[in-house]
Amino acid sequence: MSASESTGDRFAYRCHYGATVLDDHRTRFTFWAPDAEKVELELSRTSDDEPDLLPMEKGQDGEFTLELECPPGAHYRYRLSDDLAVPDPAARAQHEDITGPSVVIDPKDYGWKNSHWQGRPWHETVILEVHVGVLGGFEAIRERLQDWASMGITAIELMPVNEFPGARNWGYDGVLPYAVEASYGTPDQLKGMIDEAHGLGLMVFLDVVYNHFGPDGNYLPHYAGDFFTGERTPWGDEIDFERSQVREFFIDNALMWVEEYRFDGLRFDAVHAINNDGFLREMSERIKTQVNDTRHIHLMLENERNSASLLESTYTAQWNDDIHNVLHALLTGEHEGYYADYCDHATDKLASALHGGFIFQGQNDRRGHSRGEPSGHLPPTAFIAFLQNHDQVGNRAMGERLISLVEQERLEAATALLLLCPMIPMLFMGEESGEQHPFLFFTDHRDELADAVREGRRSEFADFSHFKDEKTRAQIPDPNAVSTFEQSCLSGPEDDPEADMWRTRYMTLLDIRHAEIIPRLPGTRPMGAVPLGEGAILAHWRMGDGTVLAIAVNLGKQRVSIDAPEGQRLYELGESDDATTLAPGAIRACLSSHL
């Protein structure tokens, strides 16, 4: 039975599967292999030992177990035959990448300095999404935490930190979801980074991927074919979430991150590819039941289905791709790919998003498919808004950030809308300092798989007008080239007046958010949003204390007429000599006692 274990400043979650340290001398190994007739534990108690082969006991439903004297730090694999030994799919750490031996970890080795941290309420959240590898690993991130906290960031969200092939990857094609990626640091270094963040008042969220396994190093089909349905998805074999062992595997993983690593929340990647709301509801319920109710734990979704019903009580919030997509279409004029759903009547669609959360609430998309559920009854804080994230930047062929695509004054206005509206704002690393470097798609595959990933990446853009020509597509960076990763790293910390200007802009806006918006967010409801002209909107919200927040913004290229919002002026950008018009790139935010 899975269970939390805590003694003072040390935390562990006893997972059902994997290597569980019972005391200083004994470890229990549990491995689900329903297709195997026998399994042997290949164990090296020290790194210099020749491995012993120890038979495991086969129990019901294909579960193999063995309990024996075994210290933390031991290396092990599960041997299925003379020519196949596999890592533990529930290992907490690996030695020598995903195909090497797994490592026995004692979670209680780490003593927490901030063990009494309980998190922060959701409405205080301002997220910064980061890639650990690009920033140099857990220890390097630890050095940046004070600057982020001082800026007004209240949560950092880590792209997946589970083991993946090689040393460079976004993390979404992992195959060992319990193991911490060794190139980023050790499990204890991850805990140390989270501990430091908590001491600075920062929450830490983690992206987890439960919709597929990556193409490299996935041994599950060799011994647990029942893990999959037999159907295929765009990302690989479809996972069978109706099977209890599969549900337990992933729910235990989520609980391990929250209980043992003290993450303050999880973002569940692309749950539309899971297509099993029953599993998603069970996941949420188990986490809420298991975790001490004094902790603030926040569960977020990425979900193209726009399932508003999952946000009513089951999950905290969803990444609102709709508002990103319509803002991007307005700012850049791009209309290919999924932006085709947003470029027509874009201003009306932005008004719809500011008023009701999702744009697609059951309407047909460009392919004629109905998408979404009514979301107007949900609070604005059920939606995470953003101008950029790893997908929206990195899935561009050349990884350009908005700063390279949009005039500065219009980008500044969109940023102010993001940070002052009642939705939960999210930034992408570097955005807060005007980062110019791209963020590209990068991997570290080998041989035929590397070729397939490179050519597959380039073929994805064949239908885009700019990349119709094969020679042009050949200029798309090779995901496996080291230079592609290096180009994605952020600029150095040297003095840069442009970066300082952006940081000052973000700090000013976040100061206003913390002082005037966040205290009033609980109970906030939208009051409507109306177009003022192409790309220009006036939106109102009734805040929780009864005051009215009005934001007028012009992301278009023409001056528009406006009835000037009344009340306390929170923020203004752009020409202010004429209160009856709004120039391109201008924004006004006011707080009043009435509409």
Residue pairs with C-beta under 8 A, 6 or more apart in sequence:
1 14
1 16
2 13
2 14
2 15
2 16
2 248
2 252
2 255
3 13
3 14
4 11
4 12
4 13
4 14
4 255
4 259
4 290
5 11
5 12
5 13
5 14
5 108
6 12
7 108
8 115
9 111
9 112
9 113
9 115
10 107
10 108
10 109
10 110
10 111
10 112
11 107
11 108
11 112
11 115
11 259
11 260
11 262
12 106
12 107
12 108
12 259
12 260
13 107
13 252
13 255
13 256
13 259
13 260
14 20
15 90
15 178
15 252
15 253
15 255
15 256
16 30
16 248
16 249
16 252
17 30
17 31
17 32
17 88
17 89
17 90
17 248
17 249
17 252
18 29
18 30
18 88
18 89
18 90
18 91
18 92
18 178
19 27
19 28
19 29
19 70
19 76
19 88
19 90
19 91
19 92
19 102
19 104
19 105
20 27
20 28
20 29
20 30
21 27
21 72
21 104
21 105
21 106
21 107
21 108
22 28
22 67
24 71
25 69
25 70
25 71
26 67
26 68
26 69
26 70
27 67
27 68
27 69
27 70
27 71
27 72
27 74
27 104
28 65
28 66
28 67
29 41
29 56
29 65
29 66
29 67
29 76
29 88
30 63
30 64
30 65
30 90
31 39
31 56
31 63
31 64
31 65
31 78
31 88
32 61
32 62
32 63
32 64
32 224
32 245
32 249
33 39
33 62
33 64
33 78
33 80
33 223
33 224
34 61
34 62
34 223
34 224
34 225
34 226
35 62
35 222
35 223
35 224
35 225
35 226
36 62
36 64
36 80
36 223
38 55
38 56
38 58
39 55
39 56
39 58
39 64
39 78
39 79
39 80
39 223
40 53
40 54
40 55
40 56
40 78
40 79
41 52
41 53
41 54
41 55
41 56
41 66
41 76
41 77
41 78
41 79
42 51
42 52
42 53
42 76
42 77
42 78
42 79
42 85
42 101
43 51
43 52
43 54
43 70
43 74
43 75
43 76
44 50
44 51
44 52
44 74
44 75
44 76
44 101
45 70
45 71
45 74
46 73
46 74
47 73
47 75
47 95
51 75
51 76
51 77
53 79
54 66
54 68
55 66
56 64
56 65
56 66
56 78
57 64
57 65
57 66
58 64
59 65
61 245
62 224
62 226
64 78
70 104
71 104
72 104
72 105
72 106
72 109
73 103
73 104
74 103
74 104
75 95
75 101
75 102
75 103
75 104
76 88
76 101
76 102
76 103
76 104
77 85
77 86
77 87
77 88
77 101
77 102
78 85
78 86
78 87
78 88
78 223
79 85
80 86
80 222
80 223
84 219
84 222
86 219
86 222
86 223
87 94
87 98
87 99
87 100
87 101
87 102
87 176
87 217
87 219
88 102
88 176
89 175
89 176
89 177
89 178
89 219
89 220
89 249
90 178
90 249
90 252
90 253
91 102
91 103
91 176
91 178
91 179
92 103
92 105
92 107
92 178
92 179
92 180
92 187
92 256
93 102
93 103
93 105
93 179
93 180
93 182
93 186
93 187
94 100
94 101
94 102
94 103
94 163
94 176
94 179
94 182
95 101
95 102
95 103
95 182
97 163
97 165
97 166
97 182
98 163
98 164
98 165
98 175
98 176
98 216
98 217
99 217
102 179
105 187
107 187
107 260
109 188
110 187
110 188
110 191
110 192
112 191
112 195
112 262
113 195
113 199
114 195
114 198
114 199
117 198
117 199
117 262
118 294
118 295
118 296
119 203
119 264
119 295
119 296
119 297
119 298
120 154
120 155
120 201
120 203
120 264
120 296
121 296
122 296
122 298
122 316
122 317
122 381
122 424
123 381
123 424
123 518
123 521
123 522
124 154
124 518
125 154
125 155
125 203
125 298
125 424
126 152
126 153
126 154
126 155
126 419
126 424
126 425
126 426
126 427
126 510
126 513
127 153
127 154
127 155
127 156
127 157
127 205
127 384
127 424
127 425
127 426
127 427
128 148
128 153
128 155
128 156
128 157
128 426
128 427
128 428
128 429
128 432
129 156
129 157
129 159
129 389
129 390
129 426
129 427
129 428
129 429
130 141
130 156
130 157
130 158
130 159
130 429
131 159
131 170
131 171
131 390
131 429
131 439
131 488
132 138
132 141
132 158
132 159
132 161
132 181
132 184
133 167
133 168
133 169
133 181
133 183
133 184
133 485
134 429
134 439
134 485
134 488
134 489
134 490
135 141
135 144
135 429
135 489
135 490
137 183
137 184
137 185
137 189
138 184
138 185
138 189
138 190
138 192
138 193
139 185
139 189
139 192
139 193
141 156
141 193
142 192
142 193
142 196
145 156
145 193
145 196
145 197
145 200
145 202
146 200
148 156
148 202
149 200
149 201
149 202
150 507
151 432
151 503
151 506
151 507
151 510
152 506
152 507
152 510
152 511
152 513
152 514
153 202
153 427
153 432
153 510
154 201
154 202
154 203
155 202
155 203
155 204
155 205
155 264
155 265
156 197
156 202
156 203
156 204
156 205
157 204
157 205
157 206
157 207
157 267
157 426
158 204
158 205
158 206
158 207
159 170
159 171
159 172
159 207
159 390
160 170
160 171
160 172
160 174
160 206
160 207
160 208
160 209
160 269
161 171
161 180
161 181
161 184
161 190
161 206
162 171
162 174
162 176
162 177
162 178
162 179
162 180
162 181
162 208
162 209
163 174
163 175
163 176
163 179
163 180
163 181
163 182
164 171
164 173
164 174
164 175
164 181
164 214
164 444
165 173
165 175
165 214
165 216
165 217
165 443
165 444
165 445
166 443
166 444
166 445
166 446
167 183
167 444
168 183
168 442
168 443
168 444
168 482
168 485
169 442
169 443
169 444
170 390
170 394
170 441
170 442
170 443
171 181
171 207
171 209
172 207
172 209
172 214
172 269
173 213
173 214
173 215
173 216
173 443
174 209
174 213
174 214
175 213
175 214
175 216
175 217
175 218
175 219
176 217
177 208
177 209
177 210
177 250
177 253
178 253
178 256
180 186
180 187
180 190
184 190
185 193
187 261
190 261
191 261
191 262
193 204
194 204
194 261
194 262
194 263
195 262
197 203
197 204
198 204
198 262
203 264
203 265
203 296
203 298
204 262
204 263
204 264
205 263
205 264
205 265
205 266
205 267
205 298
205 300
206 257
206 261
206 263
206 265
206 266
206 267
207 266
207 267
207 269
208 253
208 254
208 257
208 266
208 267
208 268
208 269
209 269
209 270
210 239
210 250
210 253
210 268
210 269
210 271
210 274
211 233
211 235
211 239
211 269
211 270
211 271
211 273
211 274
212 233
212 235
212 236
212 237
212 239
212 273
213 220
213 236
213 237
213 239
214 236
215 236
215 449
216 445
216 449
218 236
220 227
220 228
221 227
221 228
221 237
226 240
226 243
226 245
227 239
227 240
227 243
227 245
227 246
228 237
228 238
228 239
228 240
229 237
229 238
229 239
229 240
230 237
230 238
231 237
231 238
232 238
233 273
234 273
235 273
239 246
239 274
240 246
241 247
241 250
241 274
241 276
241 278
241 279
242 276
247 279
247 282
247 283
250 279
250 283
251 282
251 283
251 286
251 287
254 266
254 283
254 286
254 287
255 286
255 287
255 290
255 291
257 263
257 266
258 265
258 266
258 287
258 291
258 297
259 290
259 291
264 295
264 296
264 297
264 298
265 297
265 298
265 299
265 300
265 316
266 287
266 299
266 300
267 300
267 301
267 302
267 319
268 280
268 283
268 299
268 300
268 301
268 302
268 315
269 302
270 302
270 303
270 304
271 280
271 301
271 302
271 303
272 302
272 303
272 304
272 305
274 280
277 307
277 310
280 301
280 310
280 314
280 315
281 310
281 314
284 299
284 314
284 315
285 314
287 297
287 299
288 297
291 297
298 316
298 317
299 314
299 315
299 316
300 315
300 316
300 317
300 318
300 319
300 384
301 307
301 310
301 311
301 315
301 317
301 318
301 319
302 318
302 319
302 321
303 310
303 318
303 319
304 321
304 371
305 371
305 372
306 318
306 322
306 358
306 360
306 361
306 371
306 372
306 373
306 375
307 373
308 357
308 358
308 361
308 372
308 373
308 374
308 375
308 377
308 378
309 373
310 318
311 317
311 318
311 375
311 378
311 382
312 378
316 382
317 381
317 382
317 383
317 384
317 424
318 382
318 383
318 384
319 384
319 386
319 389
319 426
320 353
320 357
320 358
320 383
320 384
320 385
320 386
320 423
322 342
322 349
322 353
322 357
322 358
322 359
322 360
323 350
323 353
323 354
323 359
323 383
323 385
323 423
324 385
324 386
324 387
324 388
324 389
324 392
325 338
325 339
325 341
325 342
325 359
326 342
326 346
326 349
326 350
326 353
326 359
327 350
327 387
327 414
327 555
328 334
328 339
328 342
328 387
328 392
328 402
329 335
329 339
329 342
329 343
329 346
330 346
330 347
330 350
330 535
330 555
330 556
331 402
331 405
331 406
331 410
331 411
331 414
331 555
332 402
332 405
332 406
333 343
334 343
335 343
336 463
336 464
336 465
337 464
338 366
340 366
341 360
341 365
341 366
342 349
342 359
346 535
347 531
347 533
347 534
347 535
347 536
347 537
347 556
348 531
349 359
350 529
350 537
351 529
351 530
351 531
351 537
351 539
352 359
352 529
353 359
354 421
354 526
354 529
354 537
354 539
355 376
355 526
355 528
355 529
355 539
356 374
356 375
356 376
356 526
357 375
357 376
357 378
357 380
357 382
357 383
358 372
358 373
358 375
358 383
359 372
360 371
360 372
361 372
361 373
361 374
361 375
361 376
362 370
362 371
362 372
362 373
362 374
363 370
363 371
363 372
364 370
364 371
365 371
375 382
375 383
376 526
379 422
379 523
379 524
379 525
380 421
380 422
380 423
380 521
380 524
380 525
380 526
380 541
381 422
381 423
381 424
381 521
381 524
383 423
383 424
384 423
384 424
384 425
384 426
385 418
385 421
385 423
385 424
385 425
385 426
386 392
386 418
386 425
386 426
386 427
386 428
387 402
387 411
387 414
387 415
387 418
387 431
388 401
388 402
388 427
388 428
388 431
389 426
389 428
390 428
390 439
393 399
393 400
393 401
393 428
393 438
393 439
394 439
394 440
394 441
394 488
395 441
397 461
397 464
397 466
397 467
397 476
398 438
398 440
398 476
398 477
399 438
399 439
399 440
399 441
399 477
399 487
399 488
400 438
401 430
401 431
401 435
401 436
401 437
401 438
401 439
402 411
403 411
403 434
403 435
403 436
404 436
404 438
406 414
407 585
409 573
409 574
409 584
409 585
409 586
410 555
410 584
410 585
412 505
412 573
412 585
413 553
413 554
413 555
413 573
413 574
413 585
413 586
413 587
414 553
414 555
415 505
415 506
415 509
416 509
416 553
416 571
416 573
416 587
416 589
417 551
417 553
417 555
417 587
418 425
419 425
419 506
419 509
419 510
419 512
419 513
420 509
420 512
420 513
420 517
420 549
420 551
420 570
420 571
420 589
421 539
421 541
421 551
422 517
422 521
422 524
422 526
422 541
422 543
422 549
425 513
427 506
428 439
429 435
429 490
430 437
430 439
430 490
430 491
432 502
432 503
432 506
433 491
433 496
433 499
433 502
433 503
434 498
434 499
434 501
434 502
435 490
435 491
435 499
436 491
437 487
437 488
437 489
437 490
437 491
438 487
438 488
439 488
440 477
440 479
440 484
440 485
440 487
440 488
441 457
441 477
441 479
441 484
442 479
442 480
442 484
442 485
442 488
443 450
443 453
443 479
443 480
444 480
445 453
445 479
445 480
450 480
453 479
453 480
454 478
454 479
454 480
457 476
457 479
458 467
458 473
458 474
458 476
459 473
461 467
461 473
461 476
462 468
462 473
466 472
467 473
467 476
477 483
477 484
477 487
478 484
491 499
508 571
509 571
512 570
512 571
512 589
516 570
516 591
517 549
519 545
520 543
520 544
520 545
520 547
520 549
521 543
521 544
522 544
523 543
523 544
523 545
524 541
524 542
524 543
524 544
524 549
525 541
525 542
526 539
526 540
526 541
526 542
527 540
527 541
527 542
527 548
527 595
528 539
528 540
529 537
529 538
529 539
529 540
530 537
530 538
530 539
531 537
532 538
532 552
532 554
532 560
532 561
532 562
532 582
533 554
533 556
533 558
533 560
533 561
534 556
534 557
534 558
535 554
535 555
535 556
535 557
536 552
536 553
536 554
536 555
536 556
536 560
536 562
536 582
537 551
537 552
537 553
537 555
538 550
538 551
538 552
538 562
538 563
538 565
539 550
539 551
539 552
540 548
540 549
540 550
540 595
541 548
541 549
542 548
543 549
543 591
546 593
547 567
547 591
547 592
547 593
548 567
548 591
548 592
548 593
548 594
548 595
549 589
549 590
549 591
550 565
550 566
550 567
550 588
550 589
550 590
550 591
550 592
550 595
551 565
551 587
551 588
551 589
552 562
552 564
552 565
552 582
552 587
552 588
552 589
553 582
553 586
553 587
553 588
554 560
554 574
554 582
554 583
554 584
554 585
554 586
554 587
555 584
555 585
556 584
557 584
558 584
559 581
559 582
559 583
559 584
560 581
560 582
561 580
561 581
561 582
562 580
562 581
562 582
563 580
564 579
564 580
564 588
565 588
565 589
565 590
565 592
566 590
566 592
567 590
567 591
567 592
567 593
568 590
568 591
568 592
569 588
569 589
569 590
570 589
570 590
570 591
571 587
571 588
571 589
572 586
572 587
572 588
572 589
573 585
573 586
573 587
573 588
574 582
574 583
574 584
574 585
574 586
574 587
575 583
575 586
582 588
